[in-house]
């Protein structure tokens, strides 16, 4: 059994960055280029299925997650933000927000999520650039959950809920860092845009040998680093045809007792259009092939050279001054976090917002989120979510929100119903901006 050493290095880094970001508030309090904001959000939520389990576990599995475990959840989230724009060429937007989450009926799921954001941006002559950084530290349980559902045909563990149970994962101790850089260089009807991005997900939970603990949920670190460049050509007044190339590397370690991992490097070519087609229709269409070369100890019968579809597209429709429709499609391959494997991460999302007046807005949405694992792993999960909500603004300081969502899941693999679940979430929130 292995346990990650408990390190507070990321906390010190996040705290230092937060303090560094806020120092100018004292030094430049009289500057008109400085904006300081604080707010507090209180939210009460009812969660009908805390552990995402609809089936009773096997009596032979001790301490297994219980089905349909309900809980009221209280969230307290203060936020401080500082925006500083001393010149056109450089600006800073920074924020810190600790999210304190208390599960009243399941204290083991209570946690605190610290979020720090730092975004640098500016315009140098006609070149627009931006570099963002997000640091997330989850101070939660260091123990993974035990899932006791058994396949009645094979007698083997079915495993964690659909796509590894992302809501459960995000309550456990971890450090997550994301950053990205882009610079838009216009040249008459052309532009080019160099960019890079980083994603590091460092789980700080206990790791156990799957041969000894077959029902225990491990969490596997994963990283993704890529660099690339886009080229665009103006085909209409506000529309560019775009073609881009990226080179990247995805890292995933193995678990005890097995050398298998799915680390790989990839080449990605994607193209499409971006811009405003009409006054009310804005689009960003981006898709193409992604070639992955798995260069480590993958399992037998696994194709180490694969070409997969990459999609990162969205559209915004504003048919009236009070209505906004957002559409989004994403598809990409990445190593899994529950056990060494690789899957295609697929999202289809549609939301509609209608503003009745300056004080009231309703919204509704439908999302399909899927995980389709690469052979030889047998896993194909689809999560369907419908949602609705009402946002109220009483004045420039006080606002409120009422939201509801319902999830239901299908596993496309026979005899894996234990991965399926249903879940109701309803919440009421109040926000006060100081």
C-alpha positions as CSV (number, residue, x, y, z in Angstrom):
1,X,0.0,0.0,0.0
2,X,1.3,3.4,-1.0
3,X,0.3,6.8,0.4
4,X,1.3,10.0,-1.2
5,X,3.4,12.2,1.2
6,X,1.3,15.0,2.5
7,X,2.9,18.1,1.0
8,X,1.9,21.7,1.5
9,X,4.1,23.0,-1.3
10,X,1.2,23.7,-3.6
11,X,-0.6,25.5,-0.8
12,X,2.4,27.7,-0.2
13,X,2.7,28.4,-3.9
14,X,-1.0,29.3,-4.2
15,X,-0.9,31.5,-1.1
16,X,2.3,33.3,-2.2
17,X,0.8,34.0,-5.6
18,X,-2.4,35.2,-4.1
19,X,-0.5,37.6,-1.7
20,X,1.7,38.8,-4.6
21,X,-1.4,39.5,-6.6
22,X,-3.0,41.5,-3.8
23,X,0.1,43.5,-2.8
24,X,-0.5,46.2,-5.4
25,X,-3.8,47.0,-3.8
26,X,-2.0,48.5,-0.9
27,X,0.8,50.1,-2.9
28,X,-1.5,51.5,-5.6
29,X,-4.7,52.2,-3.7
30,X,-5.0,55.6,-5.4
31,X,-4.6,54.3,-8.9
32,X,-7.6,54.6,-11.2
33,X,-6.3,51.6,-13.1
34,X,-6.9,49.3,-10.1
35,X,-10.1,47.5,-9.3
36,X,-10.6,45.5,-6.1
37,X,-13.7,43.3,-5.7
38,X,-15.0,41.1,-2.9
39,X,-18.0,38.9,-2.7
40,X,-19.6,36.2,-0.6
41,X,-21.8,33.3,-1.9
42,X,-23.8,31.1,0.3
43,X,-25.5,28.0,-1.2
44,X,-27.7,25.2,0.2
45,X,-28.0,22.0,-2.0
46,X,-29.9,18.8,-1.8
47,X,-28.0,15.8,-3.3
48,X,-30.1,12.7,-3.8
49,X,-27.2,10.4,-4.5
50,X,-23.9,11.4,-2.9
51,X,-22.0,8.3,-4.0
52,X,-23.6,7.9,-7.4
53,X,-24.8,4.4,-6.6
54,X,-28.2,2.9,-7.5
55,X,-27.4,-0.7,-6.6
56,X,-26.8,-2.5,-3.3
57,X,-23.2,-3.6,-2.9
58,X,-22.2,-7.2,-2.3
59,X,-22.4,-8.2,1.4
60,X,-18.8,-9.6,1.0
61,X,-17.4,-6.1,0.4
62,X,-17.0,-4.2,3.7
63,X,-17.4,-0.4,3.8
64,X,-18.7,-0.2,0.3
65,X,-20.4,3.0,-0.9
66,X,-24.1,3.0,-0.2
67,X,-26.8,3.5,-2.8
68,X,-29.1,6.6,-2.9
69,X,-27.4,8.2,0.1
70,X,-28.9,11.6,0.5
71,X,-27.4,14.7,2.1
72,X,-27.9,18.4,2.5
73,X,-24.8,20.3,1.4
74,X,-23.8,23.8,2.6
75,X,-21.3,25.8,0.6
76,X,-19.6,29.0,1.7
77,X,-17.5,30.7,-0.9
78,X,-15.9,34.1,-0.4
79,X,-14.0,35.6,-3.3
80,X,-11.5,38.4,-3.7
81,X,-10.4,39.7,-7.0
82,X,-7.9,42.4,-8.2
83,X,-7.7,43.8,-11.7
84,X,-4.8,46.0,-12.5
85,X,-4.3,47.7,-15.9
86,X,-1.3,50.1,-15.6
87,X,-0.8,50.3,-19.4
88,X,-2.3,49.0,-22.7
89,X,0.6,46.6,-23.1
90,X,0.2,44.8,-19.7
91,X,-2.6,44.0,-17.3
92,X,-3.3,41.6,-14.5
93,X,-6.5,39.9,-13.3
94,X,-6.1,37.9,-10.1
95,X,-8.5,36.2,-7.8
96,X,-8.7,33.8,-4.8
97,X,-11.7,31.9,-3.7
98,X,-11.9,29.2,-1.1
99,X,-15.0,27.0,-1.4
100,X,-15.9,25.4,1.9
101,X,-18.3,22.5,1.3
102,X,-20.0,20.6,4.2
103,X,-22.0,17.4,3.7
104,X,-24.2,17.2,6.7
105,X,-25.2,13.5,6.4
106,X,-21.8,12.3,5.0
107,X,-19.0,14.2,6.8
108,X,-16.3,12.2,5.0
109,X,-17.2,14.0,1.7
110,X,-16.8,17.5,3.2
111,X,-13.8,19.4,1.7
112,X,-12.4,22.8,1.0
113,X,-11.3,23.8,-2.5
114,X,-8.9,26.7,-2.9
115,X,-8.8,28.4,-6.3
116,X,-6.3,31.0,-7.4
117,X,-6.5,32.6,-10.8
118,X,-3.8,34.8,-12.5
119,X,-4.3,36.1,-16.0
120,X,-1.8,38.4,-17.7
121,X,-2.8,40.2,-20.9
122,X,-2.1,43.2,-23.1
123,X,-1.9,44.7,-26.6
124,X,1.5,45.6,-28.1
125,X,0.8,47.6,-31.3
126,X,-1.7,45.3,-33.0
127,X,-0.7,42.1,-31.2
128,X,-3.1,40.9,-28.5
129,X,-1.7,38.4,-26.0
130,X,-3.0,36.6,-22.9
131,X,-1.5,34.1,-20.5
132,X,-3.7,32.6,-17.8
133,X,-2.9,30.4,-14.8
134,X,-5.3,28.5,-12.5
135,X,-4.3,26.8,-9.4
136,X,-6.7,24.5,-7.5
137,X,-5.9,22.8,-4.2
138,X,-8.6,20.4,-2.9
139,X,-8.2,19.8,0.8
140,X,-10.3,16.7,1.2
141,X,-10.2,13.0,2.1
142,X,-7.0,11.1,1.2
143,X,-8.9,7.8,0.9
144,X,-10.6,6.6,-2.3
145,X,-14.0,5.0,-2.1
146,X,-14.8,1.3,-2.2
147,X,-17.5,0.2,-4.7
148,X,-18.9,-3.2,-4.1
149,X,-21.0,-3.9,-7.2
150,X,-20.3,-7.4,-8.7
151,X,-21.0,-8.5,-12.3
152,X,-23.5,-11.4,-11.8
153,X,-22.1,-13.2,-14.9
154,X,-18.3,-13.0,-14.4
155,X,-18.3,-12.4,-10.6
156,X,-15.8,-9.6,-11.1
157,X,-16.0,-6.0,-9.8
158,X,-17.9,-3.6,-12.0
159,X,-15.8,-0.7,-10.8
160,X,-16.6,3.0,-10.1
161,X,-19.6,4.8,-11.5
162,X,-19.7,6.3,-15.0
163,X,-16.5,7.9,-16.1
164,X,-14.9,7.2,-12.8
165,X,-17.3,9.3,-10.7
166,X,-15.9,12.8,-11.4
167,X,-18.0,14.5,-8.6
168,X,-16.5,12.0,-6.1
169,X,-13.0,12.5,-7.5
170,X,-13.3,16.3,-7.1
171,X,-13.9,16.0,-3.3
172,X,-10.6,14.2,-2.7
173,X,-7.2,15.7,-2.0
174,X,-5.5,16.9,-5.2
175,X,-3.5,19.7,-6.8
176,X,-4.5,20.9,-10.3
177,X,-2.7,23.4,-12.4
178,X,-3.8,24.7,-15.8
179,X,-2.2,27.4,-17.9
180,X,-2.4,28.7,-21.4
181,X,-0.8,31.3,-23.7
182,X,-1.9,32.8,-27.0
183,X,-0.9,35.8,-29.0
184,X,-3.0,37.0,-32.0
185,X,-0.8,38.6,-34.8
186,X,-2.9,40.2,-37.5
187,X,-1.4,40.8,-41.0
188,X,-3.9,42.3,-43.4
189,X,-6.3,39.5,-44.2
190,X,-4.1,36.9,-42.5
191,X,-3.2,36.2,-38.8
192,X,-1.1,33.7,-37.0
193,X,-1.5,32.7,-33.3
194,X,1.2,30.8,-31.4
195,X,0.0,29.1,-28.2
196,X,0.8,26.6,-25.6
197,X,-1.1,25.0,-22.6
198,X,-0.3,22.9,-19.6
199,X,-2.6,20.6,-17.5
200,X,-1.2,18.9,-14.4
201,X,-3.5,16.8,-12.1
202,X,-1.7,15.5,-9.0
203,X,-3.9,13.3,-6.8
204,X,-2.8,13.1,-3.2
205,X,-4.8,10.0,-2.2
206,X,-3.8,6.6,-0.9
207,X,-2.9,4.2,-3.7
208,X,-3.6,0.5,-3.2
209,X,-2.6,-2.6,-5.1
210,X,-5.6,-3.6,-7.3
211,X,-4.8,-7.2,-6.8
212,X,-5.3,-6.9,-3.1
213,X,-8.1,-4.3,-3.1
214,X,-10.1,-5.0,-6.3
215,X,-13.1,-2.8,-5.2
216,X,-11.0,0.2,-4.1
217,X,-11.0,3.3,-6.3
218,X,-7.4,4.5,-7.0
219,X,-6.7,7.9,-8.7
220,X,-3.9,8.1,-11.3
221,X,-2.0,11.3,-11.9
222,X,-2.1,12.7,-15.5
223,X,-0.4,15.6,-17.3
224,X,-0.8,17.2,-20.7
225,X,1.6,19.7,-22.3
226,X,1.2,21.0,-25.9
227,X,2.5,23.7,-28.1
228,X,1.2,24.8,-31.5
229,X,0.3,27.6,-33.9
230,X,-2.8,28.6,-35.8
231,X,-3.0,30.3,-39.2
232,X,-6.1,32.2,-40.3
233,X,-7.3,33.9,-43.5
234,X,-10.2,36.3,-43.6
235,X,-13.0,34.9,-45.8
236,X,-15.7,37.4,-44.8
237,X,-15.8,40.7,-42.9
238,X,-15.8,39.0,-39.5
239,X,-15.0,35.4,-40.3
240,X,-11.6,33.7,-40.7
241,X,-10.8,30.2,-42.0
242,X,-8.3,28.7,-39.6
243,X,-5.8,25.8,-39.7
244,X,-3.7,24.8,-36.7
245,X,-1.0,22.3,-35.7
246,X,-0.1,21.2,-32.1
247,X,2.5,18.8,-30.7
248,X,1.9,17.5,-27.2
249,X,2.7,14.9,-24.6
250,X,0.4,13.1,-22.2
251,X,1.8,11.4,-19.1
252,X,0.2,8.8,-17.0
253,X,2.0,6.6,-14.3
254,X,1.3,2.9,-13.7
255,X,-0.3,1.4,-10.6
256,X,1.4,-1.0,-8.2
257,X,1.7,-4.6,-9.5
258,X,1.5,-3.6,-13.2
259,X,3.8,-1.8,-15.6
260,X,0.9,-0.7,-17.9
261,X,0.4,3.0,-18.6
262,X,-0.9,5.0,-21.5
263,X,1.6,7.9,-21.8
264,X,1.8,9.1,-25.3
265,X,2.9,12.0,-27.6
266,X,0.6,13.3,-30.2
267,X,0.4,15.4,-33.4
268,X,-2.9,17.3,-34.0
269,X,-4.1,19.1,-37.1
270,X,-7.4,20.9,-36.8
271,X,-9.1,23.5,-38.9
272,X,-12.4,25.3,-39.4
273,X,-13.9,28.8,-39.1
274,X,-14.2,31.3,-36.4
275,X,-16.0,34.7,-36.2
276,X,-19.4,36.3,-36.5
277,X,-21.4,34.9,-39.5
278,X,-24.3,37.3,-38.9
279,X,-25.3,39.9,-36.3
280,X,-26.8,37.1,-34.2
281,X,-24.7,34.1,-35.0
282,X,-21.1,33.6,-33.8
283,X,-19.2,30.4,-34.4
284,X,-15.9,28.6,-33.7
285,X,-15.6,25.4,-35.6
286,X,-12.4,23.5,-35.0
287,X,-11.9,19.7,-35.8
288,X,-9.4,17.4,-37.3
289,X,-7.3,14.2,-36.8
290,X,-5.1,13.6,-33.8
291,X,-2.3,11.1,-34.1
292,X,-1.2,9.4,-30.9
293,X,1.9,7.4,-30.4
294,X,1.8,5.4,-27.1
295,X,5.4,4.9,-26.3
296,X,5.2,3.0,-23.0
297,X,4.1,-0.4,-21.7
298,X,0.6,-0.7,-23.1
299,X,-1.3,-4.0,-22.7
300,X,-1.2,-6.8,-25.3
301,X,-3.5,-6.3,-28.3
302,X,-3.5,-2.5,-27.9
303,X,-2.8,-0.5,-31.0
304,X,0.0,1.9,-30.0
305,X,-0.5,4.1,-33.1
306,X,-3.9,5.6,-33.4
307,X,-5.6,8.4,-35.3
308,X,-8.6,9.8,-33.4
309,X,-11.0,12.6,-34.0
310,X,-10.4,15.9,-32.2
311,X,-13.3,18.5,-31.9
312,X,-13.4,21.8,-30.0
313,X,-16.3,23.8,-31.4
314,X,-18.9,26.2,-30.1
315,X,-21.6,28.6,-31.3
316,X,-23.4,31.5,-29.7
317,X,-26.9,32.5,-31.1
318,X,-28.7,35.7,-30.0
319,X,-32.0,35.6,-31.9
320,X,-33.4,38.4,-29.8
321,X,-32.0,41.0,-27.4
322,X,-33.3,38.9,-24.5
323,X,-32.3,35.4,-25.7
324,X,-29.0,33.6,-25.8
325,X,-28.3,30.1,-27.0
326,X,-24.9,28.5,-26.4
327,X,-23.9,25.3,-28.2
328,X,-20.7,23.3,-27.6
329,X,-19.1,20.1,-28.9
330,X,-15.8,18.7,-27.6
331,X,-14.1,15.4,-28.3
332,X,-10.5,14.5,-27.5
333,X,-8.5,11.5,-26.1
334,X,-6.8,11.6,-22.7
335,X,-5.4,9.1,-20.2
336,X,-8.0,8.0,-17.6
337,X,-7.7,9.0,-13.9
338,X,-9.3,5.9,-12.3
339,X,-6.9,3.3,-13.6
340,X,-4.2,3.2,-16.3
341,X,-6.2,3.4,-19.6
342,X,-7.2,5.9,-22.2
343,X,-10.6,7.2,-23.3
344,X,-12.3,9.6,-25.7
345,X,-13.8,12.5,-23.6
346,X,-17.0,13.6,-25.5
347,X,-19.3,16.5,-24.6
348,X,-22.4,17.8,-26.3
349,X,-23.9,20.8,-24.5
350,X,-26.8,23.2,-25.2
351,X,-28.0,26.0,-23.0
352,X,-30.7,28.7,-23.4
353,X,-31.0,31.9,-21.4
354,X,-33.9,34.3,-21.5
355,X,-33.8,37.6,-19.7
356,X,-37.2,38.8,-18.6
357,X,-35.8,42.1,-17.3
358,X,-32.8,43.5,-15.7
359,X,-33.6,41.6,-12.5
360,X,-34.7,38.1,-13.7
361,X,-33.2,35.5,-16.1
362,X,-34.2,31.9,-16.6
363,X,-32.0,29.2,-18.1
364,X,-32.3,25.6,-19.2
365,X,-29.9,23.2,-20.6
366,X,-29.2,19.7,-21.8
367,X,-25.8,18.0,-21.7
368,X,-24.5,14.6,-23.0
369,X,-21.1,13.6,-21.5
370,X,-19.5,10.4,-22.6
371,X,-16.4,8.4,-22.0
372,X,-15.5,5.8,-24.7
373,X,-12.5,3.8,-23.7
374,X,-9.9,2.5,-26.2
375,X,-9.7,-1.3,-26.7
376,X,-9.0,-3.6,-24.9
377,X,-10.7,-1.8,-21.9
378,X,-14.4,-2.5,-21.9
379,X,-16.1,0.7,-20.9
380,X,-18.5,3.0,-22.6
381,X,-20.4,5.4,-20.3
382,X,-23.0,8.1,-21.2
383,X,-24.2,10.7,-18.7
384,X,-27.3,12.7,-19.7
385,X,-28.1,15.9,-17.7
386,X,-31.1,18.2,-17.9
387,X,-31.0,21.4,-15.9
388,X,-33.0,24.6,-15.3
389,X,-32.6,27.7,-13.1
390,X,-33.7,31.2,-12.2
391,X,-31.3,34.1,-11.5
392,X,-32.5,37.1,-9.6
393,X,-30.7,40.4,-9.2
394,X,-32.1,42.6,-6.5
395,X,-29.6,45.4,-6.7
396,X,-25.9,45.9,-7.5
397,X,-24.9,44.1,-4.3
398,X,-27.4,41.3,-3.8
399,X,-28.4,38.4,-6.1
400,X,-29.8,34.9,-5.8
401,X,-30.0,31.7,-7.8
402,X,-32.3,28.7,-7.9
403,X,-31.1,25.7,-9.9
404,X,-32.1,22.0,-10.5
405,X,-30.4,19.2,-12.5
406,X,-31.1,15.6,-13.1
407,X,-28.5,13.0,-14.2
408,X,-29.2,9.6,-15.6
409,X,-26.5,7.2,-17.0
410,X,-26.3,4.4,-19.5
411,X,-23.4,1.9,-19.7
412,X,-23.1,0.5,-23.3
413,X,-21.2,-2.6,-22.1
414,X,-23.3,-5.6,-21.0
415,X,-23.5,-6.6,-17.4
416,X,-22.1,-3.3,-16.1
417,X,-25.4,-1.8,-14.7
418,X,-23.4,-0.9,-11.5
419,X,-21.9,2.0,-13.4
420,X,-25.3,3.5,-14.0
421,X,-26.9,5.9,-11.6
422,X,-29.5,8.7,-11.3
423,X,-29.1,11.9,-9.3
424,X,-31.1,14.9,-8.4
425,X,-29.4,18.2,-7.4
426,X,-31.3,21.2,-6.3
427,X,-29.8,24.4,-4.8
428,X,-30.5,27.9,-3.6
429,X,-27.7,30.4,-3.5
430,X,-27.3,34.0,-2.3
431,X,-24.5,36.3,-3.4
432,X,-23.4,39.6,-1.9
433,X,-20.9,41.8,-3.8
434,X,-19.3,44.3,-1.4
